Amino acid sequence: MSGIGTGYDLSPTTYSPDGKVFQSEYAQKAVDSGSTVVGLKVKDGVVMGVEKLIVSKLLVEGSNRRIFNVDRHAGMAVGGLAPDGRVIVNRAMDEASNYKRFYGDNIPALMLAERVATFMHLFNLYWSFRPLGSSVLMGAYDKNGPQLYALDPLGTCLRYFGAAVGKGRQAARNEIEKLKLSEMTARQAVIEVAKILHRVHDEDGKPFDIEISWVCEESGREHQRVPQDLMAEATQAAKAAMAESDMED
């Protein structure tokens, strides 16, 4: 009974006999089966990228956004259920705005990440809610330099040099571990993120797009989408790397 969740998965406030909270685990599975999201913290900034399936030929380009500005110095990349992700992003915007209104300065990255993680954790505490089926990567550049955080549906908040969530997370993590992040610039990281997202894409025949943003010295320490020329260069490099890999196979 406890192994399959029967009777113990009706509320996030109920533990199974072996100490599991099944609704929280289901929320994590929603993230694990979603689009791949990758983040890299390099010597001069943070780069985040998202793989996005093109669900229809009629879809207007750019309307299925997965990366959002939270404040001038911070942004979030959303994995899992997009509507749940927007709830998280809106909360992050409110936290950043309220801090700036009260203190007159940008909210520190750690404080923003922990406040948003606490908000996400609340959805695991009350029977009238369900856990949010979304994880987010947050990149920011404050007085302590560039920082990358990963927040999961349970409300766990951890700081990383490189992180990945979604369907291709394990393959992406393997690729990230091969990189010398401390020696890499944000411009180089954009190309590596594009290569990773193309490499881990496993939906045979299904068209997809990638979205990449950065917050770094080159962007003036402001979170923004990478320039179109750099995006085109990164996409071309990723496709060339894939073609070379196919030839070797």
Contacts in CASP RR format, 6 or more apart in sequence:
PFRMAT RR
TARGET T0000
AUTHOR 0000-0000-0000
METHOD contacts of the structure
MODEL  1
MSGIGTGYDLSPTTYSPDGKVFQSEYAQKAVDSGSTVVGLKVKDGVVMGV
EKLIVSKLLVEGSNRRIFNVDRHAGMAVGGLAPDGRVIVNRAMDEASNYK
RFYGDNIPALMLAERVATFMHLFNLYWSFRPLGSSVLMGAYDKNGPQLYA
LDPLGTCLRYFGAAVGKGRQAARNEIEKLKLSEMTARQAVIEVAKILHRV
HDEDGKPFDIEISWVCEESGREHQRVPQDLMAEATQAAKAAMAESDMED
1 7 0 8 1.000
1 8 0 8 1.000
2 8 0 8 1.000
2 16 0 8 1.000
2 17 0 8 1.000
2 18 0 8 1.000
2 20 0 8 1.000
3 16 0 8 1.000
3 18 0 8 1.000
5 16 0 8 1.000
5 20 0 8 1.000
5 22 0 8 1.000
7 14 0 8 1.000
8 14 0 8 1.000
8 15 0 8 1.000
8 16 0 8 1.000
8 17 0 8 1.000
8 20 0 8 1.000
8 22 0 8 1.000
9 22 0 8 1.000
9 23 0 8 1.000
9 26 0 8 1.000
11 23 0 8 1.000
11 127 0 8 1.000
12 21 0 8 1.000
12 23 0 8 1.000
12 24 0 8 1.000
12 123 0 8 1.000
12 124 0 8 1.000
12 125 0 8 1.000
12 126 0 8 1.000
12 127 0 8 1.000
12 129 0 8 1.000
12 130 0 8 1.000
12 131 0 8 1.000
13 125 0 8 1.000
13 126 0 8 1.000
13 127 0 8 1.000
14 21 0 8 1.000
15 21 0 8 1.000
16 22 0 8 1.000
21 124 0 8 1.000
23 124 0 8 1.000
23 130 0 8 1.000
23 131 0 8 1.000
24 124 0 8 1.000
24 131 0 8 1.000
24 153 0 8 1.000
24 154 0 8 1.000
26 131 0 8 1.000
27 130 0 8 1.000
27 131 0 8 1.000
27 132 0 8 1.000
27 133 0 8 1.000
27 153 0 8 1.000
27 154 0 8 1.000
28 133 0 8 1.000
28 135 0 8 1.000
28 152 0 8 1.000
28 153 0 8 1.000
28 154 0 8 1.000
30 80 0 8 1.000
30 81 0 8 1.000
30 133 0 8 1.000
30 134 0 8 1.000
30 153 0 8 1.000
31 79 0 8 1.000
31 80 0 8 1.000
31 133 0 8 1.000
31 134 0 8 1.000
31 135 0 8 1.000
31 152 0 8 1.000
31 153 0 8 1.000
31 165 0 8 1.000
31 166 0 8 1.000
32 165 0 8 1.000
32 166 0 8 1.000
32 167 0 8 1.000
32 169 0 8 1.000
33 80 0 8 1.000
33 166 0 8 1.000
33 167 0 8 1.000
34 79 0 8 1.000
34 80 0 8 1.000
34 166 0 8 1.000
34 167 0 8 1.000
35 50 0 8 1.000
35 51 0 8 1.000
35 52 0 8 1.000
35 53 0 8 1.000
35 66 0 8 1.000
35 79 0 8 1.000
35 80 0 8 1.000
35 166 0 8 1.000
35 167 0 8 1.000
36 50 0 8 1.000
36 51 0 8 1.000
36 164 0 8 1.000
36 165 0 8 1.000
36 166 0 8 1.000
36 167 0 8 1.000
36 168 0 8 1.000
36 169 0 8 1.000
36 172 0 8 1.000
36 197 0 8 1.000
36 200 0 8 1.000
36 201 0 8 1.000
37 48 0 8 1.000
37 49 0 8 1.000
37 50 0 8 1.000
37 51 0 8 1.000
37 66 0 8 1.000
37 77 0 8 1.000
37 78 0 8 1.000
37 79 0 8 1.000
37 135 0 8 1.000
37 137 0 8 1.000
37 164 0 8 1.000
37 165 0 8 1.000
37 166 0 8 1.000
38 48 0 8 1.000
38 49 0 8 1.000
38 50 0 8 1.000
38 137 0 8 1.000
38 162 0 8 1.000
38 163 0 8 1.000
38 164 0 8 1.000
38 172 0 8 1.000
38 176 0 8 1.000
38 193 0 8 1.000
38 196 0 8 1.000
38 197 0 8 1.000
39 46 0 8 1.000
39 47 0 8 1.000
39 48 0 8 1.000
39 49 0 8 1.000
39 77 0 8 1.000
39 137 0 8 1.000
39 139 0 8 1.000
39 148 0 8 1.000
39 160 0 8 1.000
39 162 0 8 1.000
39 163 0 8 1.000
39 164 0 8 1.000
39 193 0 8 1.000
40 46 0 8 1.000
40 47 0 8 1.000
40 48 0 8 1.000
40 148 0 8 1.000
40 161 0 8 1.000
40 162 0 8 1.000
40 176 0 8 1.000
40 179 0 8 1.000
40 181 0 8 1.000
40 184 0 8 1.000
40 189 0 8 1.000
40 192 0 8 1.000
40 193 0 8 1.000
41 139 0 8 1.000
41 146 0 8 1.000
41 147 0 8 1.000
41 148 0 8 1.000
41 160 0 8 1.000
41 161 0 8 1.000
41 162 0 8 1.000
41 181 0 8 1.000
42 146 0 8 1.000
42 181 0 8 1.000
42 182 0 8 1.000
42 184 0 8 1.000
42 185 0 8 1.000
42 186 0 8 1.000
42 188 0 8 1.000
42 189 0 8 1.000
42 216 0 8 1.000
43 181 0 8 1.000
43 182 0 8 1.000
43 183 0 8 1.000
43 184 0 8 1.000
43 185 0 8 1.000
44 146 0 8 1.000
44 185 0 8 1.000
44 186 0 8 1.000
44 216 0 8 1.000
44 217 0 8 1.000
44 218 0 8 1.000
45 141 0 8 1.000
45 145 0 8 1.000
45 146 0 8 1.000
45 186 0 8 1.000
45 189 0 8 1.000
45 214 0 8 1.000
45 215 0 8 1.000
45 216 0 8 1.000
45 217 0 8 1.000
46 139 0 8 1.000
46 140 0 8 1.000
46 141 0 8 1.000
46 146 0 8 1.000
46 147 0 8 1.000
46 148 0 8 1.000
46 186 0 8 1.000
46 214 0 8 1.000
46 215 0 8 1.000
46 216 0 8 1.000
47 186 0 8 1.000
47 189 0 8 1.000
47 190 0 8 1.000
47 193 0 8 1.000
47 212 0 8 1.000
47 213 0 8 1.000
47 214 0 8 1.000
47 216 0 8 1.000
47 226 0 8 1.000
48 67 0 8 1.000
48 75 0 8 1.000
48 77 0 8 1.000
48 137 0 8 1.000
48 139 0 8 1.000
48 148 0 8 1.000
48 193 0 8 1.000
48 212 0 8 1.000
48 213 0 8 1.000
48 214 0 8 1.000
49 67 0 8 1.000
49 77 0 8 1.000
49 193 0 8 1.000
49 197 0 8 1.000
49 210 0 8 1.000
49 211 0 8 1.000
49 212 0 8 1.000
49 213 0 8 1.000
50 66 0 8 1.000
50 67 0 8 1.000
50 77 0 8 1.000
50 78 0 8 1.000
50 79 0 8 1.000
50 197 0 8 1.000
50 210 0 8 1.000
50 211 0 8 1.000
50 212 0 8 1.000
51 197 0 8 1.000
51 200 0 8 1.000
51 201 0 8 1.000
51 208 0 8 1.000
51 210 0 8 1.000
52 64 0 8 1.000
52 66 0 8 1.000
52 208 0 8 1.000
52 209 0 8 1.000
52 210 0 8 1.000
52 211 0 8 1.000
53 203 0 8 1.000
53 206 0 8 1.000
53 207 0 8 1.000
53 208 0 8 1.000
54 206 0 8 1.000
54 207 0 8 1.000
54 208 0 8 1.000
54 209 0 8 1.000
55 64 0 8 1.000
61 209 0 8 1.000
62 211 0 8 1.000
64 82 0 8 1.000
65 211 0 8 1.000
66 77 0 8 1.000
66 78 0 8 1.000
66 79 0 8 1.000
66 82 0 8 1.000
66 211 0 8 1.000
67 75 0 8 1.000
67 76 0 8 1.000
67 77 0 8 1.000
67 78 0 8 1.000
67 211 0 8 1.000
67 212 0 8 1.000
67 213 0 8 1.000
67 225 0 8 1.000
68 75 0 8 1.000
68 76 0 8 1.000
68 78 0 8 1.000
68 86 0 8 1.000
68 89 0 8 1.000
69 75 0 8 1.000
69 223 0 8 1.000
69 224 0 8 1.000
70 76 0 8 1.000
70 89 0 8 1.000
70 92 0 8 1.000
70 93 0 8 1.000
70 96 0 8 1.000
70 112 0 8 1.000
70 138 0 8 1.000
70 223 0 8 1.000
71 93 0 8 1.000
71 96 0 8 1.000
71 97 0 8 1.000
71 100 0 8 1.000
71 106 0 8 1.000
71 107 0 8 1.000
71 112 0 8 1.000
71 223 0 8 1.000
72 106 0 8 1.000
72 222 0 8 1.000
72 223 0 8 1.000
73 106 0 8 1.000
73 109 0 8 1.000
73 140 0 8 1.000
73 141 0 8 1.000
73 142 0 8 1.000
73 215 0 8 1.000
73 221 0 8 1.000
73 222 0 8 1.000
73 223 0 8 1.000
74 92 0 8 1.000
74 96 0 8 1.000
74 106 0 8 1.000
74 107 0 8 1.000
74 109 0 8 1.000
74 112 0 8 1.000
74 138 0 8 1.000
74 139 0 8 1.000
74 140 0 8 1.000
74 141 0 8 1.000
74 215 0 8 1.000
74 223 0 8 1.000
75 92 0 8 1.000
75 138 0 8 1.000
75 139 0 8 1.000
75 140 0 8 1.000
75 213 0 8 1.000
75 215 0 8 1.000
75 223 0 8 1.000
76 88 0 8 1.000
76 89 0 8 1.000
76 92 0 8 1.000
76 136 0 8 1.000
76 137 0 8 1.000
76 138 0 8 1.000
76 139 0 8 1.000
77 136 0 8 1.000
77 137 0 8 1.000
77 138 0 8 1.000
77 213 0 8 1.000
78 85 0 8 1.000
78 86 0 8 1.000
78 88 0 8 1.000
78 89 0 8 1.000
78 134 0 8 1.000
78 135 0 8 1.000
78 136 0 8 1.000
79 85 0 8 1.000
79 134 0 8 1.000
79 135 0 8 1.000
79 136 0 8 1.000
79 165 0 8 1.000
79 166 0 8 1.000
80 133 0 8 1.000
80 134 0 8 1.000
80 135 0 8 1.000
80 165 0 8 1.000
80 166 0 8 1.000
81 132 0 8 1.000
81 133 0 8 1.000
81 134 0 8 1.000
82 134 0 8 1.000
84 132 0 8 1.000
84 133 0 8 1.000
84 134 0 8 1.000
85 132 0 8 1.000
85 133 0 8 1.000
85 134 0 8 1.000
85 136 0 8 1.000
87 132 0 8 1.000
87 134 0 8 1.000
88 116 0 8 1.000
88 119 0 8 1.000
88 120 0 8 1.000
88 132 0 8 1.000
88 134 0 8 1.000
88 136 0 8 1.000
88 151 0 8 1.000
89 136 0 8 1.000
91 116 0 8 1.000
91 119 0 8 1.000
92 112 0 8 1.000
92 116 0 8 1.000
92 138 0 8 1.000
95 107 0 8 1.000
95 112 0 8 1.000
95 115 0 8 1.000
95 116 0 8 1.000
96 106 0 8 1.000
96 107 0 8 1.000
96 112 0 8 1.000
99 105 0 8 1.000
99 106 0 8 1.000
99 107 0 8 1.000
99 111 0 8 1.000
99 112 0 8 1.000
100 106 0 8 1.000
100 107 0 8 1.000
106 142 0 8 1.000
108 142 0 8 1.000
108 143 0 8 1.000
108 144 0 8 1.000
109 138 0 8 1.000
109 139 0 8 1.000
109 140 0 8 1.000
109 141 0 8 1.000
109 142 0 8 1.000
109 144 0 8 1.000
109 147 0 8 1.000
109 149 0 8 1.000
110 144 0 8 1.000
110 147 0 8 1.000
110 149 0 8 1.000
110 159 0 8 1.000
112 138 0 8 1.000
112 140 0 8 1.000
113 138 0 8 1.000
113 140 0 8 1.000
113 149 0 8 1.000
113 151 0 8 1.000
113 157 0 8 1.000
113 159 0 8 1.000
114 157 0 8 1.000
116 136 0 8 1.000
116 138 0 8 1.000
116 151 0 8 1.000
116 157 0 8 1.000
117 151 0 8 1.000
117 155 0 8 1.000
117 156 0 8 1.000
117 157 0 8 1.000
118 155 0 8 1.000
120 132 0 8 1.000
120 151 0 8 1.000
120 152 0 8 1.000
120 153 0 8 1.000
120 154 0 8 1.000
120 155 0 8 1.000
121 154 0 8 1.000
121 155 0 8 1.000
122 129 0 8 1.000
123 129 0 8 1.000
123 130 0 8 1.000
123 131 0 8 1.000
123 132 0 8 1.000
123 153 0 8 1.000
124 131 0 8 1.000
124 153 0 8 1.000
124 154 0 8 1.000
124 155 0 8 1.000
131 153 0 8 1.000
131 154 0 8 1.000
132 153 0 8 1.000
133 153 0 8 1.000
134 153 0 8 1.000
135 150 0 8 1.000
135 151 0 8 1.000
135 152 0 8 1.000
135 153 0 8 1.000
135 165 0 8 1.000
135 166 0 8 1.000
136 150 0 8 1.000
136 151 0 8 1.000
137 148 0 8 1.000
137 149 0 8 1.000
137 150 0 8 1.000
137 151 0 8 1.000
137 163 0 8 1.000
137 165 0 8 1.000
138 148 0 8 1.000
138 149 0 8 1.000
138 150 0 8 1.000
138 151 0 8 1.000
139 146 0 8 1.000
139 147 0 8 1.000
139 148 0 8 1.000
139 149 0 8 1.000
139 215 0 8 1.000
139 223 0 8 1.000
140 146 0 8 1.000
140 147 0 8 1.000
140 149 0 8 1.000
140 215 0 8 1.000
140 223 0 8 1.000
141 147 0 8 1.000
141 215 0 8 1.000
141 216 0 8 1.000
141 221 0 8 1.000
141 222 0 8 1.000
141 223 0 8 1.000
146 215 0 8 1.000
146 216 0 8 1.000
147 159 0 8 1.000
148 159 0 8 1.000
148 160 0 8 1.000
148 161 0 8 1.000
148 162 0 8 1.000
148 163 0 8 1.000
149 157 0 8 1.000
149 158 0 8 1.000
149 159 0 8 1.000
149 160 0 8 1.000
150 157 0 8 1.000
150 158 0 8 1.000
150 160 0 8 1.000
150 163 0 8 1.000
150 165 0 8 1.000
151 157 0 8 1.000
152 165 0 8 1.000
161 181 0 8 1.000
161 182 0 8 1.000
162 176 0 8 1.000
162 181 0 8 1.000
163 173 0 8 1.000
163 176 0 8 1.000
164 170 0 8 1.000
164 172 0 8 1.000
164 173 0 8 1.000
164 176 0 8 1.000
164 196 0 8 1.000
167 200 0 8 1.000
167 202 0 8 1.000
168 200 0 8 1.000
168 202 0 8 1.000
171 199 0 8 1.000
171 200 0 8 1.000
172 196 0 8 1.000
172 197 0 8 1.000
172 200 0 8 1.000
175 195 0 8 1.000
175 196 0 8 1.000
175 199 0 8 1.000
175 200 0 8 1.000
176 196 0 8 1.000
179 192 0 8 1.000
181 189 0 8 1.000
184 192 0 8 1.000
186 214 0 8 1.000
186 216 0 8 1.000
186 217 0 8 1.000
186 218 0 8 1.000
186 219 0 8 1.000
187 218 0 8 1.000
187 230 0 8 1.000
189 214 0 8 1.000
190 212 0 8 1.000
190 214 0 8 1.000
190 226 0 8 1.000
190 230 0 8 1.000
190 231 0 8 1.000
190 234 0 8 1.000
191 233 0 8 1.000
191 234 0 8 1.000
191 237 0 8 1.000
191 238 0 8 1.000
193 212 0 8 1.000
193 234 0 8 1.000
194 210 0 8 1.000
194 212 0 8 1.000
194 234 0 8 1.000
194 235 0 8 1.000
194 237 0 8 1.000
194 238 0 8 1.000
195 234 0 8 1.000
195 237 0 8 1.000
195 238 0 8 1.000
195 241 0 8 1.000
197 210 0 8 1.000
197 238 0 8 1.000
198 210 0 8 1.000
198 238 0 8 1.000
198 239 0 8 1.000
198 241 0 8 1.000
198 242 0 8 1.000
199 238 0 8 1.000
199 241 0 8 1.000
199 242 0 8 1.000
199 245 0 8 1.000
201 208 0 8 1.000
210 235 0 8 1.000
211 225 0 8 1.000
212 225 0 8 1.000
212 226 0 8 1.000
212 231 0 8 1.000
212 234 0 8 1.000
213 223 0 8 1.000
213 224 0 8 1.000
213 225 0 8 1.000
213 226 0 8 1.000
214 223 0 8 1.000
214 224 0 8 1.000
214 226 0 8 1.000
215 221 0 8 1.000
215 222 0 8 1.000
215 223 0 8 1.000
215 224 0 8 1.000
225 231 0 8 1.000
226 234 0 8 1.000
END
